[in-house]
Amino acid sequence: MSLDAWLSLTVVLAAFPLMAFSRLGPDIILLGAVIVLLTLGVIEPSQALGGFSSTGLFTVAFMYVLVASIRETGGIDLIIRYVLGRPRGESGALARLLLPVAALSGFLNNTPIVATYIPAVLSWSRRLRLPAQRLLMPLSFASILGGTITLFGTSTNLVVHGLLLERYPDLAMGLFDIAWVGVPVAVVGLLYLMLVGPRLLPARRDVGTAFDNPREYTIEMEVDPAGPLVNRTVEEAGLRHLRELFLVEIERDGNVVSVVGPGERLKGGDRLVFAGTSDGAVELQQIRGLVPSRHGESSLEKDFKERRLVEAVVSDQCQFVGQRIRDGHFRTLYGAAVLAVCRGGERVAGNLGQVRLQPADVLLLEARPPFIERHRQSRDFLLISQLNGQARPVHEKAPLAWSILLGVVALASFGVMSMMNAAMLGAALALITGCCSVGAAKRGLDTQVLLTIAASFGLGAALEASGAAAALSDLALGFAGGDPWLLLIGTYLLVALLTELVTNNAAAVITFPVVMASAESLGVSPMPFVVAVMFAASASFLTPIGYQTNLMVHGPGGYRFSDFLRVGGWLNVLTAAVALPLIPLIWPF
């Protein structure tokens, strides 16, 4: 190998232990590796920056905007309520999550599927009181396994099939031909994730929980008379098993239902009094059919998509001290609605509107962003801080947001336009139709994932341009000699290794001509080797940079590099043990 090839291999291999044991993020480490290779002259500036113009990078970015539109319209709650539900334990939760994801990934691009599920799983895990780390990595792996069921389950399958048709036009494959191997691989892989995976997955405490707000609020919401919760029972409305929330009482037409049973039917205009934390208040905002109680006149118009949840501590100089919230016209003066009150770290008994404010009371407010700047220095409040998340989704546009996402997937799946063009069109429609604001779109972009993807392309370019990837291919395939079985195993192992270092498409494209030439020299059918390349390129379980869905769950799940090695390593071995014996049975040498 040339000096550039050795330098490329050294830098790439050095990046892996750094990501495994360093506190630096993968984006910083990979960007540093690209800078080193650029400084050493191994790659040109155009190659180092090539990832920033990659269609894959922009596809993921536009998909984040589409997911933000689903979140802003409350569509995430639909997944939790009707697909994920409320399983009894972790095994049931994994089954409810992994089986639909794997099935969908066989027919739809797995990037939008994982992107849509991530925020839903994060919220769902909080409700179930399960660490998100126990669910997000299996989510990514299930989407990868499902993509091996059909020919268009992953872009890699389509790329390899296109290369096959260019070389052997008469060896075209059917849409479900690879299902003979893909289905057993997916079934065995899913069983591993559900039965063995939980023993290997991390169960670390979320970093954010160390700073959780322990205050308990009195939170009051009202049943929208035109909403879907009217005439539903408390159980049917999903208000029975809310995380960190307890339905204390219902005020209806001046009467109070103090002992609320699961069969109590809700009526339009009912005021529901909850005891719970600020996180619980955020969860209530996501439920379609609940609105903040109307105390006094309101200066807030219905367009609430830019509202935020804000905590404010009442000062002793506040003019509302000693007054009831209902009589004080709080909304009119401040342009903010009081959702909850906390006093001395505990909830205040009784109806929210009857609470008389006292100094040091903590108010949970629904307000527009200007409220914070306007009143941060106000003498009425001692402290103002914004909570994470939007106040209330625009539920009315949830069907439109879902329609846009499904339209994007359909356009890409049927070849009407590329995935990037479809995602770009969908993101533009989400912004134009108001399903997602520009601010929400910016907040929805995960810059760490995007930078990691871009840097990965730079490293891949270094391995290809320097000849390191080709040298590895020739070396590994040389060990096969004249045995087609050894060639098949060598092909699978080589591609599975390269797919962890470069993109799965690049790994397949680099090895395809070498593998085909080796098969021809042995005088055997190329088909088992073609299928082996497909499955090995999709076996991206060892590292977070092996596949873009792994990158997408890496940050939200708080995973370490070693977590992927521990869980994905055994999954790699298992899928290889299933695929390698089956491939020659379906496509003989």
C-alpha positions, 0 to 999 in steps of 0.5 A: 500500500502507498503511504497515503493508504497507511496514513488513512488506515492509521487515522481511521483506526485511531478514531475508533478507540477515541470514540469508545473511550473519550468524552468528546462527541463522535462529530468532534473526533471525526471532524478532527480526523478529516482535518488531520488527513487534509493537513497531511495531504491525503485528501483534497479540500473538495473530498474533505468537504464532500460530505457537506454536499452529500444528498444523504446528509441533506436527506436526513436534515430535511427528514428532521424538519418533517419529524418536527412538523409531526411533533409540532402538530401532536402526531407523535402522541398518535403513535404512542396512543394507537401503535405503542400503547401501554405494555405491561413490561419491557419485553412487551414494549420491545415487541410493540416497538420492534415488530411494526418498525421491522415490517415498515422498513421492508417497504419504506425507507428506514430513515424517516421511520426511525426519525419519526419514532425517536421523539415518540419513543423518548416520550413513551419511555418516560411514560413507561418509566423505562430508560430510553437507552433500552429502546432506541438502539433496538429501534435502529437495529430493527429498521436495519433488519427489516430493510433486508426483507425486500429489494427496495428495503434499503438503498444498498440493495438497489445500488447492488442490484443496479450494479448486477444488471449493468454486468449481467442484464439477464440476472434481474432479481424480483422484489421479494427474492431476497426475502428467502434469506431476509425473513429468517435473518430478521426473525432471528435478529428480532428475537435476539433484540427482545430476549437477549438484548435487554441483558446487554443494553445499558440502563444508565440514569439519564443525565437530565434526571439529575436536575429534574424539578421536584416541585409538585404543581396544581395543574388545571386543564379544561375539556374542549367542548369540540374535542375528541375527549367529550363523552369518553371515560377517564380510562379511554381518554388516557388520563388514568396512567399519566407519568408523574400526574394524578387526576385529583378532581373534576369541576363540572357546572359548579360541582366537584367530583372529588373521587374520580374513577376510571369510568367517569365520563368527561363532559365539554367544559369540565375542569380537570385538576391534576397534581404533578410535576412540570414534566407532567404539565408538558405531557398534558399539553400534548393531549388533544382535547385538553386546553388551559382553563379560561380564567378571566379575559384572554388576550391570547388568540388561537394561534398558539403554535409559537407558545412556550412553557415558562416557569416564573416565581412571583415577587412580593411586588407583584400587583396580583399578590393576594388576588385570585387568578380567576379575578385578576385578569392575569392573561390580559396584563401579561399575555400568558395563561397560568397552567399550574401553581406550586407553593413551597415545593408542593401543590396548592389544594383546591381549584386553580382559579380560586388560588390567591397568589402569594410571594414565592409562588411558582407559576407554570405559564403558557406564553409567547417567547417575547414574554421572557425578554419583556418580564425577565427584569420585571419587578413582578417576577423574581425568576423566569425560565423556559422549559423545553418543548412547545406548549401545545401542538396544533392538533388540527394539522396533524393529519396534514403533517402525516399526509406530507410525510407519507407522500414523501415516502411514497414518492421516493418508494415508487421512484417518482423522485429521489429521496432527497428531492421528496424530503426537500419538497415535504419540508417546504410543504410543512413550512408553507402549510404551517405544520412547522414553524421556521424556529421549530425546524431549526430546533429540530435539526440534530447538528451532531448527527449531521456533522458526524455524517458529513465527516464520515464521508470525508473518511470514506473518501480518504480510504477510497482515494488512497487505495486503502479500501481496494488493498484490503479487498484484494488482501482478504479475497486472496485468502479464499484461494479456489474455494467458493465457500471461503470466497463467500465467507471472505466476501461477507466478512470484508463487506461487513468490516468495510460498512463499519468504516465507510458508508454501506453503499460505499462498502458495496460499490468498492467490493462489488467489482473485485468479488465479481472478478473473483467469482468469474475466475472460479467459474461459479455463479455470481448470485450468492456473492451478490446477495452476500454483499447486500446482507453484509453491507446492511449488517451495520451494528458494530458502530454508531457511524456504521449506518445513519439510523445508528447515528440518529439514536446515538445522541438521544440514547446517550450511548457510548461507542462500547454499547454498540460493540457489545450489543451489535457484535453478537447481532453481527455474528448471529445474522452472519450465522443465519445468512451464510448457510442459507444463501448458497441453498437459494442461489447455488454456486 
